[in-house]
Amino acid sequence: MGARRIPPDEVRRLAALHHATRLPGSAPEEAFDRITRMASRVTGAPIALVSLVGKDVQWFKSRCGFEPHSTARDVSFCGHAILSDEPMVVPDATRDRRFAGNPIVLDHEPRTLDQAGLECLGDLARMVEQLIYHRQLAMAAQSLTESLSMAGPARSVVVMRQLRERGVTLSIGDFGTGHASFAYLTRLPVDKLKIDRSFIDDMAHSPESLAIVQAMIAMAHRSRLTVIAEGVETADQVAAPRRAECDQIQGYYFSKPLRAADCAAWIRERIEQAA
C-alpha cells in the first residue's frame, strides 16, 4: 500500500471540512443524495458516493448502493483523488494495490467512460462543491451573528474577512443605533452601511434629522462605503435620501418581502412598465 501521501493544504483542508462545514457525521440530505443517484445512472455503476476525507477515515455524506458509512482513508479512492485537481481514473481497481482491502472494490469488469461521461461527472462534482460552498457561507454567517451578539469584534473581523474572501458583500444594518457607529465600522471590513429607519422617518420634516443623515452619508462615502436607506414607505421618504445622495433605498414603498418566484415576476412587471 505504501506510505500515505498528504495534500499540501492538508491542515487547512481538514479545518475547513470539520469547522467550516460540520458535514462529517451529519444526517443524509436529499440535495446530496440526488447527485449520487444521477452519478450512478450516468456511469451505470451500482455504487456512487459523496465522500469526505478526514484525517484517518473516508466518510460518506451520501451513499447509493452501499451500506457502510465510512472506510479507512488509506485504501479509499478519494484519499488519493484529493492529491490532484485532475479527475482520477483507475483502469482496474482490483489490480491496484493502493485499494487492497477497500470494500467498494468488487471483482467485476472495469467500466470505461467516454469524454462526455467524464464531463458529466465533473458537472456533478461541481454541484457537490456548490453545496459545500453554500454550507460554508451559512456556517460563517452563523458564526458572525454569534460573535456580534457577544460583542466580540475581534472574532467578527476574522469571520467577516473569510466571507469577503469568498465574494460575499457585507452590510451593517440599523446604523446609528446600538453598536452600529463609525467607531465600530473602523474595525470591521464592510462594504455597505444601512441607515436605520428611525432617521429616515424624520428626514422630510426635520432639518436636524436631514443634517444627521447627510453627515452619515458623507462620512460613509469618504470611507468608500455604499449607503442604503432602510424602511422607506412614502414618496417623501424616497425623495429625502435621494437629495442627500444616498446610493440605494429599500422599504415597503417599493414592495414588501417576496418569495424568489414572486420577486422575479415583480421585476419583470417593473421592466415592462418602464419600457
N, C-alpha and C positions, 0 to 999 in steps of 0.2 A: 504493500500500500504506500509505503514511503512516508517521509516527513510531511506534516501539514504545511501547505503554503498559505500565507496570510496576505490579504489585500493591503496596500499601502495605507489606506484610510480606515483600517480596522477599528481603531478606538472611536473615531468619530461615527463610523457606521453603526457600531453597537449602541452608542449613546443615543443616536437618533432613533434606532429601532425600538429601544426599550422606554426611553423617556419622552421622545417627541411624538410617538405614535401610540404606545401602550397596546400594540396589537398582539404580541405574543401571549397566548393563553386566553385571548378574548373569545367571545361566543361567535358562532357562524353568522355570516351576513349574506343576504341574497345578492348584494352587489358583487361580491367576490365569487359566490357560487355560480352565478350566471356566466362568468368568464371561464371558469373551469369546464362547465358544460359545453360551451362553444368550442373551447380548445379540444375537447375530446371528439366532438363531431368533425372539426376541421381535419384532425390528424387520423381519425379512425382508431385512435388508441383507447384501450379500456380504462386507462388511468390518466387523470390530469389533476395537477395540484398547483396551488399558490403557496410557495414555500418561503419561509422567513428563516434565515440562517443566523442562529445565535452563536455564542462562544463555543459551545460543545454540541449543540443539538440543532437539527433542522426541524422546525415546527411548521405544521401545515395550517394556514389560515383557512383554506378551502380544500376539500377533497372530493374528487369524483372517481368512483370505482376503487376506493382504497380506504380501509378502516382505521389503521393506526393514526394517531395524531402527530407522531414525530418519528425521526430516525436519528442515528448518530451522524454528526456533521462529517466526520472523516470519510464515510462511504457514500455521502449524498452527492447527487448531481449538482445541486445549486452551490454546495460548498466549493466546488471547482468553477462553476459558472460565474461566480462573483469576482473571480480573478481577472476578468476581462469584460470590456463593454461590448464585445462582439458575441453573437449567438454561439453557444457551444453545441456542436454536432458530434454525437458519439456514434461511430459506424456500427459497433456491435458491443453493447454493454456487457454481454455475457463473457466476452473475451478480454474485457478491460479490467486489469487488476485493481484499478482505483475504486471500483464499485463492488468488489468481492464482499459479500455479506449484506449487500443492500437488498432489503425485502421487496423493493419495487422491481428489481431486475428479474424478468421471467424468461424461461427458455423457449422463446418464440422467435419467429423470423423477424429480423430487424425491419423497421418501416423506413421508407425513403420519402422525403418531402421535396417537392419541386420548389422553385423560387417563389412562386405565388403562395404556396403553403407557408414557407418561412416568413414571407412578408405579412401574412395574415396573423401568424403567431406573434410577430413583432408588434402589430397593432394591438393585439390583446394584452401583451406585456405593458404597452404604454397606457392602456386603460387601467391596469393594476397600479402603475406608477401614479396616475392621476388620483386614484382613490386614496393612496397613501399620502400623497401631497396634500390633499384636502384634509386628511386626518391630522397631519402636522399643523396645518393652519388652525384647525379647530382647537387642538391642544394648546397651541401658543396663545390663541385668543383667550382661552380659559385661564391660562397661567397669568396673562396680562391683567385680566379682570380681578383675579385673586390678589395679585401684588398691589394693584392700585387701591383695592378696598382695604388693604392692610397698611396703606400709606407707605409703601416701600419703593421709593423712586429708583434706588439703585437696581433692584431686581427688574423694575419696569423697563428701564433703559435697555437692559440685556435682551429681554423678550421682544421689545419693540424693534431693536436692531435686527434681530433674527427674522422678524416678519418683513421688514423692509428689504432684507436681502432676498426674500422670496417674491418680491414685487408687489407687496401689499401697501396700499396707501393708507396712512394713519391720520385720524382726525381726533381733536379734543372737543368734546361736546360740553354744553352748558357753560360756555366760557363767561367768566366774570362772577361765578358763584363758587362757593366751597373752595376745593383745592385748585380749581382751574383759574390760574392767574399767570401774568407774564413771568413772574419769578419761577413758577412751576414749569412753564414752557421752555425756559432756558436749559433745563436738564433733560428734556425729552425730545427724541428725534421724530417730530411730527411733520405732516405735510399741510394739514388744513386745520382751521380754527372755526368752531361753530359758536356764534354769539347767542347767548341764552335769550329765550323769547321774552323774558321779563324786561329786557332793554328794548327789544323790538316793539313791544306793545305801546310804549310811550313816545317812540321817536317822532311820530307825525304831529304830536300835540305838545311835546315838552322840549324846549330848546336845550335844557340841561341833558336830557337823555340823548338827544341828537348829537350834542357835543361829545358825550362819553363814547358813543358808538363810532363817531368819526375818528376819535383818538385811537380807539381799539383797532379800527381798520388800518389807519396809517401806520401804527406800530407793527401790526402783523405783516403788512406789505414790506416794511423795511426789513423784516426777518424772513422775507420771501415765502410767506405762508399764504395760501388761498383762504379767503374768508367766506363763510356761509352764514346767512341769517336764518335762524330757526323759528318755527312756529308762526309763519306768516299766514294770516287768514283774511285780510281785507286788501282792497286796492291801495289804500293809503299806506298800509304796512309794506306793500311791494314797492311803492314809489320812493319812500324814505330811504331804505337801504341802497337803492339804485343811485339816488342823488349823492349818497355818501361813498360811492364807488365800491360797494360790496360786490364780490365776484359772483356769488351764487345765492339763490334764495330757495327755501323749501318750506312747505307748510300746506295746510288744508285749502288755501286759496287755489292751489293747483289741483290737488287731489288728496284724498285720504289714502292710507297704505293699501296697496293692491297685491294680489297674488301674481306670480310671474306671468301666467297666461293673460290675466286681465291687464297687466301693465303693458304687454305687447300690443293689445288691442287699443289701449288708451293712447299709446304713442302713434299708432297708425292713424287714429282718428284726428289727432292734432296735426299730423303732417298733411292730411287731406284738407283740413280746414285752412291751413296756411298756404296751400297751393293755389 
